[in-house]
Amino acid sequence: MKIASFFSGAGGLDLGFKKAGFKIIYANEYDKTIWETFEKNFPKTYLDKRSITKIDPKEIPKDIEGIIGGPPCQSWSEAGAMRGIEDERGKLFFNFISILRETKPKFFLCENVPGMLAPRNQKAILNIIELFKDCNYTVTQHLLNASDYDVPQDRKRVIFVGYRQDLNLVFSPPKPVTDKPETKKTLREAIGHLQNSVLPARIKNYSNGSKCKELNHEYMIGGFSTIYMSRNRVRGWDEQSFTIQAGGRHAPMHPQAPKFTKVAKNTMILSADKSLYRRLSVRECAEIQTFPADFEFIYTSVADGYKMIGNAVPVNFAFHLARQIKKDLNSIK
């Protein structure tokens, strides 16, 4: 099944769908710091580097059967007003809707952060769902935790899936595969093999490049902000990671260190020798996001590496969603 990807980033969602048997024939990503990484890892996929606002929906391949991506929805949260369309981020979402309306694929999948489900955004969410329905899709919305789907981190995300109404399908999420505590993948399982040969970033957090013995196994240097030190940032080897974020400054600590000590409200201190405390490396974050070991992230500043990885959909999570969608679509053949 051929599909198109928008807001593709480094391709976590794309890779999950590829593993499930889909063929990504078209991708769109506007951030130039990501292009080389995507093209390196998806050499057979055409990458459109324009802003989605510059793309005529008629330009999208006509033979796609699905559209995947994570269009920004933040601007739709103002009391549920449709003013979001007037906001730049809202326009991006509106462009995604326009492409869906023009191409009419069998399905779409959108991923976003759980904050959009806050009570203040309820009317906005209803507006978004109505726009999908107006394109003749049967839409369901789900709050899922990637940790239930073979991902070694606590990472909740909102998933919208729509099937074209003539297919008479309704999406239900796949059953969790690692929902019990004893089945959750731990940091030891995810990154225990990466304890050697890590490098600190170069001055000003430039990458070590080819000097890394393992791809991207380098970590951001620099102090820890007051905000960072307001709570514990260490998870142990036999626990799951905190959510991997897009900012390297906020990357979790490596599990070799003891957990922080609380000394006052919103104030923590390091509990042992400072040399034990370092941020997770770019590679460690990537493998916690379940990218394979040979997936190379290309960047000059390590900050860009963390950003690509933190913004990605965990590959294993995407795979399980994609496999369910494929199963649903195959049921009507």
N, C-alpha and C positions, 0 to 999 in steps of 0.2 A: 504494500500500500504506500503510495507516494504522499508525502505531507510537506507543508511549508511551516517554517519557524519564524517567529517575530520576537524582537527584543531577545535575541538568541544568546547574548553574552558569550561565555566560554563554551557553552554547549552541554551543560549538565542534563537539561531536559531532552535535548536532541539525542544525546548518547543513550539515555534510558530508552527512548523510543526506538532507536536504531537496534539496541540489544533485543528488543521485543519483536523485531522483524519489519519495522517500518523503514522506508527509504526517504531521507530528507533531501529533497531535490532543490529546495530554495530556502535560504535563510536571510534574515535582515538584522543587521547590527550597525548602529551609528557611531559607537565609541571606537575611535581609531586605535586606542591602546589595546583593544581586544582582537582586532582583525588578524594579526599574525598568528595568534594562538588558535583562533577558530580554523583558519585555513590550514594550519599545520596538522590539526587533528581531524579535520573533515575535508580532505583534499578533493573529494568527488562532489561536494555540495557547492552550488553557486551561492556566493555571499554578496548580497546587495548592500552596499555601504552607505546608501543614502538614508536620510531621516525618513521615517515612515510617512511623514507629512508631505514628502515630495514624490511618493509612489502613487501612481494611478492604479486603482484596484484592477483595472483591465490588463495590467502588465503581469499579474501573478499567473503562473502556469495554470492552465485550465483543467489539467488532469489530476490535480491533487484531491485526496480523499479526506484530508484533515488539516487543521491549523492549530498550532500550539504556541504558547507564549505567556508572558506575564505583563500585560499592559498596565501602566501606572493607574491607580484608582484614587489616589489621595485627594485629588481636587474635587471629587464627588461627595466629600464628607461634610460640606457646609450646609447643615440642616437638610440634607437631601435635595438641595436645589439643583436644577439642571444647569446652573451657572458653571459647573465643571467644564462644560464644553468650551467656555470662553477662556479657560485657563490652559496654559501650554500643555500641562500634563493631561488634562481632560481631553484636549485635542488628540493626543496620542491614542487614548482609549477610543475616541470617536473614529479615528482612522482605522483602528483594528476592526471595529464594528462595520465600517464601510467595506473593508476587504471581505469580511465574512458574508455580508449581504450580496456582494458581487460574485464571489466564487462559489458560494453555496456547497461547501464540502459536506461530507457525511457527518463530520463531528468537529468540535473544537474543544480545546482544554486551555483554561487560564489558571495561573497560579499567582497568589498574592499573600501578603502578610496578614496575620490574624487580627491586627489592630483595626482593620477595616470593618470588623464585626462589632466594634464598640457600639453601645446603644445610640450614641449621637450620629452614627452613620447609617442607621437602619433605613431611613428613607432613600438614602443614596444607593444602598444595595438593591433595594426594590426597583429603583430606576434602572440600574445596570441590568438586572434580570429581565425587566420589561423590554429593554433594547434588544437583548438576545432573543427574546420570544418574538419580537416584531420581525426578526430575520427568519422566522419559522423554525425555531429550534425548541426542543423540549429540554429544559435546563434544570440541573440540580446543583446544589451548593453544599460543600462539606468542609468541616474543620477536621483536619487529619494531623497526626503526629508522625513524622518520618521515622521516629524510633520504632514504630510498629512494623516498619517495612525494611528491616535489615540495614538500618542506618545507625551508627554509633553516637548519636547525639539527640538531645531533646530539641526538636525543631517542629513547631506547629505551623501549619500553613493552610490557607483557604484555597480550595480547589473548586472551580466551576467547570462542569462538563456539559456540553450540549450535543444532542443528536438531532439531525434534521427530522422534522416532524413526520415526514412520509415514511420513515423507517420504523416508526412505532416502537422505539427503544427508550428506556429510561436507565440512566447510569446509576449503579450502586457501587460504592468503593469495594475494592478487593478485601477479603478478610485479612486481618493483620497476620503477619507471619512470625513476628517476634514481639508479641504483646505481653508475654509473661516475663517477670524479672529475670528468671534463669535463662531465658532465650535472648535477652537483649545483648547486642554486640557491645563489648567494652572497649575502652581505650587500649588496653593491653592487646586485644585481638586486632584492633585497627592500626595501631602505630607502634606496637612493641618491637617490631623488627627495624625501626628507624632510630634506635638509640645512639648510633655511632655516626660519625662524620658530618654532623650538622655544623654549619658555619654561621657566625653573626653576619649581618649585612655589612657592606662597606660603609664608609663615612657618608653621611646624609642619606643613609638607607638605600644606596645603590646596590644593585644585584652583583653577586659574585660570578654570575654567568656560568661558563664552562668549568670553573674551579670547583663547583659543587660536584662531589663524587656521585651523589644521587640527585636526580632531577629536582630542582627547586627546593632542596633541603637547606634552607637558610631562613633566619628569623630576623624580625625587625628589632633594632636596637633603640635605646632612648629610655627616658624615665617613664614613670607611671603617674598619670594625672590623679587629682583628688577624686574625680568621679570614678576612675578605675579602682582606686583604693577604698571606695565606699562599701564594697562587699567582697566576699571571697571569690577568687577567680581560678581556684585550683580544684579540679576533679581528680580523684585517685585512679590508679591503674584499673581497678575493677569496677569502675563506674563508667557512665556515658559522659560524653563531652557536653559542655554548655553549647548553646547554639553558636555556630560559626558565623560571625558577622562580617560585613564588607570592609570594615576598617581594621587595618593591622594594629593600630594602637589599642584596640579593644579585643585582640585575640586572646583566648584563654591561656593560662599558664600551662607549662608542661607538667605532667603528673609526677615527675621526679621530686617535686617540691612539696613540703608540708602545706596544709591549708593555712590561709591567713588567720591572724589572731585579731579578734574584735577588741578595741580599746575604748570605743565610745560609739554613740549612735552614728551610723553611716561613716565610721572611721575604722579602717583595718590597718594592720602593719604586717610586714613579713615575719614569719615565725621562726626562721632559721637563717643560715648563711645566705647572703644575697646571691652568691654564685649559683645556688640551686634554682634560682628563679629566672626563667626566660619564657618568652612567648612561644607558643607552638609555631613551628616553621611553616612556610608556605606549603611544602610537601605534606606535612602532617595534617594541616587543615584540609588539603585536597583529598587525602585518603579518608579523613573523617567524613567528608562529603561524598565518599565512595567513588571518586575518580580512580581509574586504574593507575598502576605505578608507571606505565609508559606514556601517560597523558602529559604532555609538556606544556607548561605555561611560559610564555615568552614576554618579557618585560625588562625595562631598564631600572625602574624603581620597584622595590619589593612591595610598596604600598599598592601598586597596580595588581600585583599577584594576589594579595589578600582580597582586594576588591572584586576581582573576577570570580574568585572561589566563593567568597561570602554571598555574592549575589546569585550564585548558581542554584539550581534545583538539585538536590542529591541524586546521583545517578540511579542508585537502587530504588529509591522512592519513585522516580520517574518510570523506571522499568515496570514496577508492579502496577502502576496506573495504566501504562500503555498496554500491558498484557491483558488487563481486564477489558479495555476498549477494543482490542483486537478480537477477544473472545466474543464480545457482544456483536461486533460487526459480522464475524464469521457465522453467527447463529442465524442470520437472515439470508444466507446464500443458498 
